Amino acid sequence: MKSLAKALAARRIEKGWVVRQLAFEAKIDPALVSKFEKGARRPTEENLKALAFALDLPFEELRKLWLVEMIYQILENERDAVEILSLAESRVAYQNGSKALLMQGLSKGIQDKLKLIDGLRQEWLSKKPLAGAQLRKLQDFFVVAYTFESNRIEGNTLTLEETHLVVNEGITIGGKSMREHLETMNHADAIAYLEQLVKDQMDLGPRVLGDLHYLILRGIDRDNAGRYRTVPIRITGSSNIPPQPFLLDKLMEDYFIHYDTQKKILHPVILAAEMHERLVNIHPFVDGNGPIGRLVMNFILLKHGLTIAYLKGDLDARLAYYKALEAVQVDNNPQLFYHLVADTVIDSLKQHLEMV
């Protein structure tokens, strides 16, 4: 494969330009252009766009060379570079493939659970509209339970009763950190925002995701609230390596394209599981990816007439959750995660019906 440096130099020579002429056309310092052509320095993406335009070359083709060299630079000193690339290839195949997205590609066990969910959903919808007091009681119960369990997954130590007191009574719990209080209040506010988005018939997109993340980190991390991370990170206890920050814009663009493509094709429970897992895998934020992934999942469920479904935060349930995510991210096997989400949705629908 031709290197980016050689591609730039060859095209400049083909046009009969000297380096200074290309620098003038691209509005880039001549010394930088010279370094780009020698491979001594890698252009920024903005530099690359300017060079592609000036040289009348397809930007996407240049960008492929640019990304290949960036990946090489990241891995050149890694002892397990081949293994890392193999894992990445498997993950890309899953992200871009359609096999896992087709109903006929799902196991009979998953399909049976989806049929059960469809029946329970119809039964739930037949109970609406609920009376004001009855609806408030349901909402209060599930907002507190969901907030408690989601935060417990992330290590928050407030009990269920303490979560209720913070959310509904505004009481400060002695011996608990300010962060834990903020996490609890923020999460409850994020659920309320989620429900309002559904009422307003809004759809998932960059603005909605950014607003949700801002709410989750409000008062906790002002610099990163609602913004994609700009630093590489590792997830403690996971063999999955989140992508480098320079890849996030494109990955998140693909994430929303995937949603728009699949939202009229997939069963809503599978779509919710997909969008949850993919977001956590991309890990676009410095903090709060888990809660945001679960909020996205519930946003999709609520939009399709299903009920708030919360994954449990006790040790055994948390390990099962992480194991299911790992199976997708490392082994390219989404079945465990589909089962986990489907079971959670079934439990939620049954709880709602029992309380009505």
C-alpha positions in Angstrom: 0.0 0.0 0.0 1.3 3.4 -0.9 2.1 5.6 2.1 0.4 8.9 2.6 3.7 10.8 2.2 4.3 9.2 -1.2 0.7 9.8 -2.3 0.9 13.5 -1.5 4.3 13.9 -3.2 3.3 12.0 -6.3 0.2 14.0 -6.8 2.0 17.3 -6.3 4.7 16.3 -8.9 1.9 15.1 -11.3 0.4 18.6 -11.1 3.8 20.2 -11.8 3.9 22.0 -8.5 6.8 22.7 -6.2 6.2 22.4 -2.5 5.7 26.1 -2.0 2.9 26.1 -4.6 1.1 23.3 -2.8 1.6 25.1 0.5 0.0 28.2 -1.0 -3.0 26.4 -2.5 -3.6 24.5 0.8 -2.8 27.5 3.0 -0.3 25.4 5.0 3.2 26.4 6.0 5.7 25.1 3.3 7.9 23.6 6.0 5.0 21.5 7.2 4.1 20.4 3.7 7.7 19.3 3.2 7.6 17.2 6.5 4.3 15.6 5.4 5.8 14.5 2.1 8.9 13.1 3.9 6.8 11.2 6.4 8.5 13.2 9.2 5.2 14.6 10.5 1.6 13.5 10.2 -1.0 16.1 9.1 -4.0 16.9 11.2 -7.4 16.0 9.7 -8.0 19.6 8.8 -4.6 19.7 7.1 -5.6 16.5 5.2 -8.8 18.1 4.0 -7.0 21.2 2.7 -4.4 19.0 0.9 -7.1 16.8 -0.6 -8.9 19.8 -1.9 -5.8 21.5 -3.3 -4.5 18.4 -5.0 -8.0 17.3 -6.2 -7.7 14.0 -4.5 -10.6 12.0 -2.8 -10.4 13.0 0.9 -11.8 9.6 2.0 -9.0 7.7 0.2 -6.3 10.0 1.8 -8.0 9.6 5.2 -7.7 5.8 4.9 -4.0 6.1 4.4 -3.8 8.6 7.3 -5.7 6.2 9.6 -3.6 3.2 8.7 -0.4 5.1 9.6 -2.0 6.4 12.8 -2.9 2.8 13.8 0.6 1.6 12.9 2.1 4.4 15.1 -0.1 3.3 18.0 0.8 -0.4 17.7 4.4 -0.3 16.4 5.9 -0.9 19.9 3.1 -3.2 21.2 4.4 -6.8 21.7 0.8 -8.1 21.1 0.1 -5.9 18.0 -1.1 -8.8 15.8 -3.5 -10.1 18.5 -4.8 -6.6 19.2 -5.4 -6.1 15.4 -7.2 -9.5 15.3 -9.5 -8.6 18.1 -10.2 -5.2 16.5 -11.0 -6.9 13.2 -13.5 -9.2 14.9 -15.1 -6.2 16.6 -15.3 -4.2 13.3 -16.9 -7.2 11.6 -19.6 -7.2 14.3 -20.1 -3.5 14.2 -20.5 -3.4 10.4 -22.2 -6.8 9.9 -25.9 -7.4 9.6 -26.1 -11.1 10.6 -26.6 -10.3 14.3 -29.3 -7.8 13.4 -31.7 -10.1 11.6 -34.5 -11.8 13.6 -33.7 -15.2 11.9 -30.1 -14.8 13.3 -31.4 -14.9 16.8 -31.6 -18.1 18.9 -35.0 -19.7 19.5 -34.7 -18.7 23.2 -34.3 -15.0 22.3 -37.2 -15.2 19.8 -39.5 -16.8 22.4 -38.7 -14.1 24.9 -39.4 -11.4 22.3 -42.8 -13.0 21.7 -43.5 -13.0 25.4 -42.5 -9.3 25.6 -44.8 -8.4 22.7 -47.7 -10.1 24.6 -46.9 -8.4 27.9 -46.5 -5.0 26.0 -50.0 -5.3 24.6 -51.4 -6.1 28.0 -49.6 -3.1 29.5 -50.9 -0.8 26.7 -54.4 -2.0 27.4 -54.2 -0.6 30.9 -53.6 3.0 29.8 -54.3 5.7 30.4 -53.6 5.4 34.1 -55.1 7.7 36.7 -52.9 10.6 37.9 -52.2 9.3 41.4 -51.7 5.7 40.2 -49.3 6.9 37.5 -47.3 9.1 39.9 -47.0 6.1 42.3 -45.6 3.9 39.5 -43.2 6.6 38.3 -41.9 7.4 41.8 -41.3 3.7 42.5 -39.5 2.9 39.2 -37.5 6.2 39.1 -36.1 5.5 42.6 -35.5 1.8 41.9 -33.8 2.4 38.5 -31.6 5.2 40.0 -30.6 3.1 42.9 -29.7 0.0 40.7 -27.9 2.0 38.0 -25.8 4.0 40.4 -25.1 0.8 42.4 -23.5 -0.7 39.3 -21.2 2.3 39.2 -20.2 1.9 42.9 -22.6 4.3 44.6 -23.3 3.2 48.2 -26.6 4.9 48.9 -29.2 2.3 49.9 -32.7 2.1 48.2 -34.3 3.9 51.1 -31.6 6.6 51.1 -32.0 7.0 47.3 -35.7 7.6 47.9 -35.0 10.2 50.6 -32.5 12.1 48.3 -34.7 12.0 45.2 -38.2 12.6 46.7 -37.5 14.4 50.0 -34.3 16.3 49.2 -32.7 14.9 52.4 -28.9 14.8 52.8 -27.6 11.5 54.0 -24.9 11.7 56.7 -21.7 9.8 55.9 -22.3 9.8 52.2 -20.2 11.8 49.7 -21.4 14.9 47.8 -20.7 13.0 44.6 -23.0 10.2 45.6 -25.8 12.7 46.3 -25.2 14.5 43.0 -25.1 11.1 41.1 -28.5 10.3 42.6 -30.2 13.6 41.9 -28.7 13.9 38.4 -29.8 10.4 37.5 -33.4 11.0 38.6 -33.4 14.3 36.6 -32.1 12.4 33.5 -35.0 9.9 33.7 -37.5 12.8 33.9 -35.8 14.4 30.9 -36.0 11.0 29.1 -39.7 10.7 29.7 -40.2 14.2 28.5 -38.3 13.5 25.3 -40.6 10.5 24.7 -43.7 12.7 25.2 -42.3 15.2 22.8 -41.6 12.5 20.3 -37.9 13.3 20.1 -35.5 10.8 18.7 -32.0 9.6 19.6 -29.3 11.9 18.2 -26.1 13.7 19.2 -28.0 16.5 20.9 -30.1 14.2 23.0 -27.1 12.1 24.0 -25.0 15.2 24.9 -27.9 16.6 27.0 -28.3 13.3 28.9 -24.6 13.1 29.6 -24.5 16.7 30.8 -27.3 15.9 33.2 -25.5 12.8 34.6 -22.2 14.8 35.2 -23.8 18.1 36.2 -22.0 19.5 39.2 -19.6 16.5 39.2 -17.3 17.2 36.2 -18.1 20.5 34.4 -15.2 20.2 31.9 -16.3 16.9 30.5 -20.1 17.0 31.0 -21.8 16.5 27.6 -18.5 16.3 25.7 -16.6 13.4 24.0 -13.4 12.5 25.7 -10.1 13.8 24.4 -7.8 11.3 26.1 -7.3 7.6 25.8 -8.7 5.4 28.6 -8.7 1.8 29.8 -11.6 0.1 31.6 -10.6 -1.5 34.9 -11.2 -5.3 34.9 -12.0 -5.5 31.1 -9.8 -6.8 28.3 -11.7 -4.5 25.8 -9.6 -1.5 24.8 -11.8 1.6 24.0 -10.9 3.4 20.7 -8.5 6.3 20.7 -10.1 9.7 21.0 -9.2 10.8 17.5 -11.6 8.0 16.2 -14.6 9.1 18.3 -16.2 11.6 15.9 -16.4 9.1 13.1 -17.4 6.2 15.4 -20.2 8.2 16.9 -21.4 9.4 13.5 -21.6 5.7 12.5 -23.4 5.0 15.8 -26.2 7.3 15.0 -26.3 6.2 11.3 -26.6 2.6 12.6 -29.5 3.6 14.8 -31.4 5.4 12.0 -30.8 2.4 9.7 -32.0 -0.2 12.2 -34.8 1.5 14.2 -37.4 0.4 11.7 -35.9 -3.1 11.2 -35.0 -4.5 14.6 -37.3 -5.5 17.4 -37.1 -2.6 19.9 -35.6 -4.8 22.7 -32.8 -5.9 20.4 -32.3 -2.3 19.1 -32.2 -1.1 22.8 -29.6 -3.8 23.6 -27.6 -3.0 20.5 -27.4 0.8 21.1 -26.6 0.2 24.8 -23.8 -2.2 24.1 -22.3 -0.2 21.2 -22.2 3.0 23.2 -20.4 1.3 26.1 -18.0 -0.3 23.7 -17.1 3.0 22.0 -16.9 4.6 25.5 -17.1 8.2 24.1 -17.1 9.9 27.5 -14.4 10.1 30.2 -17.0 9.1 32.8 -20.7 8.1 32.8 -20.7 5.7 29.9 -22.5 3.0 31.8 -25.4 5.1 33.0 -25.7 6.8 29.6 -25.8 3.4 27.9 -28.6 2.3 30.2 -30.5 5.5 29.7 -30.3 5.1 25.9 -31.6 1.6 26.2 -34.6 2.8 28.2 -35.2 5.7 25.9 -35.7 3.3 23.1 -37.9 1.0 25.2 -40.1 3.9 26.3 -40.4 5.1 22.7 -41.8 1.7 21.7 -44.4 1.5 24.5 -42.4 -0.6 26.8 -41.6 0.2 30.5 -38.5 1.4 32.3 -36.2 -1.7 32.7 -33.4 -1.5 35.2 -30.4 -3.9 35.4 -29.7 -4.9 38.9 -26.6 -3.7 40.7 -25.9 -6.4 43.3 -22.5 -8.3 42.9 -23.8 -11.3 41.0 -26.0 -9.3 38.7 -23.2 -6.8 38.0 -20.8 -9.7 37.1 -23.4 -11.2 34.8 -23.8 -7.7 33.1 -20.1 -7.3 32.6 -19.7 -10.8 31.4 -22.5 -10.3 28.8 -20.9 -7.1 27.6 -17.5 -8.8 27.4 -18.9 -11.6 25.3 -20.0 -9.0 22.7 -16.9 -6.9 22.8 -14.3 -9.6 22.8 -16.0 -12.8 21.4 -18.4 -11.1 19.0 -21.3 -12.9 20.6 -24.3 -10.8 21.5 -26.6 -13.6 22.6 -25.8 -13.4 26.3 -26.5 -9.6 26.3 -29.8 -10.0 24.4 -30.9 -12.6 27.0 -30.0 -10.3 29.8 -31.8 -7.3 28.4 -34.9 -9.4 27.4 -35.1 -10.9 30.9 -34.9 -7.4 32.4 -37.7 -6.1 30.1 -39.9 -9.1 31.0 -39.4 -8.5 34.7 -40.2 -4.8 34.3 -43.4 -5.4 32.4 -44.6 -8.0 34.9 -43.8 -5.6 37.8 -45.7 -2.8 36.2 -48.7 -5.0 35.5 -48.7 -6.3 39.0 -48.7 -2.8 40.5 -51.6 -1.8 38.2 
